Amino acid sequence: MPRLTDKLLRGLKPPKSGQIDVWDELLPSFGVRIGVSGHKSFFVGTRVNGRYRRITLRPAYDALSLADARSQARKIIADAHAGVGPEVRRQREAKSTFGAVATAFMQDFAHSHRTRGEMQRKIDVDLVDWRDRPIADIKRGDIKELIRLKARTAPIAANRLLSLITKIFNWALKEELIEASPAMQIDRPGKETDRERFLSADEIRIAWAAFDKLGYPWGSLYKMLLVTGQRRGEVAGMRWGEISPDGWTLPGGRAKKGQGHLVPLSTLAREILDDLPELGKLVFRSRTDIPLAGWSKTAKRLQSLQMQPWHLHDLRRTFATHLRTLGVDRLVVSKLLNHAEGGVTKTYDRWAADLEKADAMERWAIRLREIVGL
């Protein structure tokens, strides 16, 4: 039984018939087989749970060095002694890839998250090269390099990507799929500041006219965003069954942090709804009864406005800012925006301010009518 070396392997001659096995002196259960055609393959001969198995190593002989083959053989032999066959090992490895962990993360942690779609897009686009890599093999340097490259063209998007990566690794750590998270304490590359942009009365007038041109469903949806001040995903998912004489009941399952609330509907909001076709469960829909997609495309259609650039979230800030100029109490504005409360307020203040909220909504509707000339 010789010790296998690269020189010995190169000198092996094919047999005249059948095939021959050459065992390794250094690792007795490991060897190489050569057939009459000269084809060679590394293999391991060992017992798994008492049954003898001959396991061919992958990839093929020409793509596998002797050192790597011997290392792989040692792992197979160690698994065999523990009663674990190669099929079980492959199943375990498949479950431990980044792609498999990310899928489990989306099903467990993010199944009802309001930004689930954006998370999945990042996994499918920005993290696709990690899909088949064992998650334990992804190092801190891999993450920093990926974020560095992303930040060259989109620093804020790089921040969001880093946040998602951190969430996935933290979840994997909690589930004991990894021993430590390589994403801890990596600095965000993009500098972020609180936005202060809101639309003036003149800009609201121009925007409202543009919403009219968009028509149903997008123009109506944009109007409802401005009239109610709610988040885009919440308004886009509005269902006819959630609307009653009391207002719009936003369920916790679709609200941020699971915090549902009653949104009073002003006379202006009711008029917008009365003009909409009831085609299914959703208030705003296209051909199918699923929430609208294509926000970016619609935003480009609004870029022709003769005004300073603005973002979708600026409508929500416009709502809040104008309410304050109308003298609405800050706490009432906060409740209309459905902001999470903390401390003593969260524990003891169960005041929903429904009457005050309704009054504030109607005051905003009156002001909007004045601005847009309704």
N, C-alpha and C positions, 0 to 999 in steps of 0.2 A: 504494500500500500504506500505509494509515494505521496509526498507533499505536493499539492497542486501549485504550479507556478505558471506565469504567463508563457515562459519558454516551453514548458512541458505541454501546455495546451496547444500551442502553435504546432508542435511536433507530432501530435496525435494523428495516427493514420486510421482511416475507416476500415472496418473489418470486411472480409470477403462476403460475409452473409450475416444477417441479423443485426445486432447492435451490442456494444460493450459498455460497461460502466466502470469508470475509474474513480475510486474513492480517495478522499483527502486524508492524509495522515494527521494534519493539524486539527481537522474537525471531522471525525470519523463518520458522522451521519450525512455528511455533505459530499457531493460528487458531481461528475460530469458524464453525460451519456453521448456517444457518437454512433451514428448509424452508417449503413453502407453508402449512403449518398454524401457522407461527410458532414451532415447536419449535426450540430452539437447543442446541448441544452444542460444548464445547471439544474440540479435537483437535490431534494432532501428526502432521505428515507428514515422515517421515525414512526413511533406509535402514538396515536391519539386516543385516549380512553381505552387502551388495550388493543386497538385495531391498527395493524401496520398500514401506513400511508406512504405513497411515493408522490411527492409534491414538486411539480415543475416550477421553477422560479420565473418570474416575469419582471421586466420585459425579456425579449428574446436574447439569446447568447451574445449576438453581435452588439447589442445595445447595453449590455450589462458587464461592468468590469469585474474581475475576479474578487477584488476587495469588497465591492458592493454586494456581490453574490454571497460571499462568505458572511458578511454582516447580516444580510437578509436571512440567511440560513440559521444563524444563531438565534434570531428573533423567533423564527418558526419552531426551532427545537425547544426554546424556552416556553413558548405558548403550548406546545405539545405536552410538555411535562406538567403544565397547569391544566391540561384537559381542554385546551382551546385550539380548534382547528382553523385552517386558513379562511374558511367561509365566515366563521364567527368574527375573525379578525377584520375581514373586509367590511362586514356589516358595521362593526364598531368604528372603523376608520371613516366609513361613509357618513356616519352620524356625527363625527367630530370635525368634518370640514366646515369652513367658514359659511359656505352656502347652506349647509344643513342647519347649522346653528342659527343663521339669520332667518331661515324659514320658520324654525321653532320660535324664535323671538317674535316674529310678526304674528304668529298664531296665538302666542301666549300673552306677551306684554302689549303688543300694538294692535290686537284684533279689533278694538273699538276706538282706537286713537283717532282724534280728529284730523291729524296729518298723515294717516296711514298711507294714503296714495303717494304722497311725496317721499315718505320713507322708502316705500317699495321701489320708486323710481331711482332713488340714490343707490339702492342695493343692486338694481338691475343694470345701471349705467356706470356709476362711479366706482362701485366695488366689485364689478363683474370679474376682474382678474384674480380676485381672491376666492372665487366660488369653490374651486376644487382643492384649495390649500387647507391642510389641517389647521384649525384655528390656533392651536398651541404653537404652531411654527411662525405665526405672524408676530413680528417683533416691533418694538417701539420705533426703531429706525424705519420700518416699512410704513408705519402710520405717518410719521413726520414727513417722509418723502412724498407720500401721496397728498397730504394736506399742503405741502409746500408748492407742489405743481399746480394744484387747484387754485391756490391763492394768487398765483401769477396773473390770472385772468378774472377771477371771481372771489375776492377775499371774504365777502360776507357769506357767499355760498360755501366757502371752505370752512367757515365757522359752523355752519349748519351740518356739514358733512362730519366734522370732528365730533360734534354733539351726538350724532347718530351712532358713530363708531364707538364712542364711549358708552352709550346706553347698551349696545349689543354686548360689549365685553363685560360690562358690569353685570348684565343679566346672566351671561355665561358663567361668571364667577359665582354668582348666587346659586346657580344650578349645579355647581361643582363640576363644570365641564372644563375649566381651566384652573390653574393654581394661583394665577395672579393676572391682573389686567395691565397690558402694556400701554393702555391709553390714558393712564392716570397722569394728571398734572402736566399735560401738553398744552402749551400756550396757544390761544386762538390767534391766528395770523391777521385777521381783519379787525380794525378798530370800529366799534359800533357806538353810535350816539343815539340818544332818544330823539325821534323825529318830532318836529313841531309843526309840520305843514298841515294846514286846514284850508278849506275853500272859503273865499270871501263871498259876499252876497252876489257880486258881479260874476264870479266864477261859477257859483251855483246856478245862476241863470243860464249861462252858456252850457254847463254840463247837463242841465235838465233838458234843454233843447236837443242836445246830442242823444240823450237817452230816448227821447221821443222818436228820433230817426232810427235808432236801433230796433225799436219795436219789441214784440214779444219773441222769445222770453227774456233776452238779455237786458233790454231797456227797462222793462218792468222790474227785473231783479235789481238792477242798479238803483232804481228809484226807491225800492223797498229797503235797500241797505241804508240809504240816506235818511229815509223817513223814520226807520225804527232804531238805527244805530247798532244793530246786532252784527255778529261775525259772519263772514261771507259763507262759510260752510253751513252755518245754522240756517241762514236765509235760503241758501240754495237747496237745502233739504226740507224746507217747509212743506208740510202736508195739509191737505184740506181738512183732514180729521182732527188736526190740532187747533183749528180755529173755531171759536165759540163766541157767544155774545159778550163774554168777559174779556176776550182778547185771544192772543196766540199763546198756547201753552207749549213752551219749548221743553221737551223731555230731557232728563238727565243723560240718557244714552247718547244724545247728539250735542250736548253742551260741553263746553270746556270744563275739564276736571269733574265731569259728571254732575254738574250743578245746574239743574233745570230751574226755570222760573216762568212766571206769567208776564208776557209782554203786552201791555195795553196797546190796542190798535186805535189810532186817531181816526177822525173822519176822513182824512186824506188817505191814510193807509187802507181804509175800507173801500174808498172809491177806486184805488188802484186794483184791489182784489176783485171788485165787482166787474171790472172791465176785462178780466182774464178768463180764458176758456178753461173749463174743468174737464181735462182730458184723461185724468187718472188720479192716482193718490197724491202725486207731487203737484205743487202749485206752479213751479217753474220747471219745465221739461222740454225736451226736443221730440224726437220720434219715439223714444222709449221712455218708460216710467222709471228712469234712473237720474240721479243728480247730474246737472249740466257739467260738461267738461269743455275746456277750450278758453280758459280765462285769459291766457296770454294773447291768443288770437283776437279776442274781443277787445282787449286793452289797446292793441295796435290800431284797431278801427277808431278808437277814441283819441289817438295821438294827433289827429288833425285839428283838434280844438285850439283856438287862438288864446291860449292861456299858459301859465307856467306849468311844467310837468307835475303830475300828482300820481299817487299810488292808491290802490284800492282801499287800503286801511285808512287813508286820509279821510274817507267818507265817514268813518266811525269817529275819528277825531273831530271832524267838522260838526257832527251831531252833538258831541259832548261840549265843544267850545261854544257853540251858539246857544245851547241850553244855559250855560253859565252866564252868558251875556244877557239872557232873558230873566236872570235872577233866580234860576232853579238852584236849590240847595245842593251842595257838593255830594252829600250822602245819597240824595235821590238820584243824581246823575250816575253815581257809582252803582246803585241798584239797577238802574235801567241798563247799564252796560254789563250787568251780571258779573262784576268783579268779585273775586274771592276775598273774604274778610278774614281777619286774624285776631288773635288775642281776645280781649274781653268782648269786643264787638261780635266776634264769631260765636262765642260761648253763650252770651246772654241776650243779644239783640235779635229777637225773632220777628221784628217789625218788618213786614214786607213792603210797606209804603205804597200799597196798590192805588189808593186814591190820589196820593201825591204823584205817583208815576203817571197815572192816567192824565192828570191835570198838566203835567210837564209835556207829555206827548202832544196834547191838543194845542198847547202854547207854541210848540215847535211847528205843528202843522199850519197854524195861522201865520206864523212868520214865513214859512216856506211859500204859502200861497201869495203873500205880499211880494216875495222876491221874484217868483217865476210868473206872476200875473195870472193866477188861477181864480 
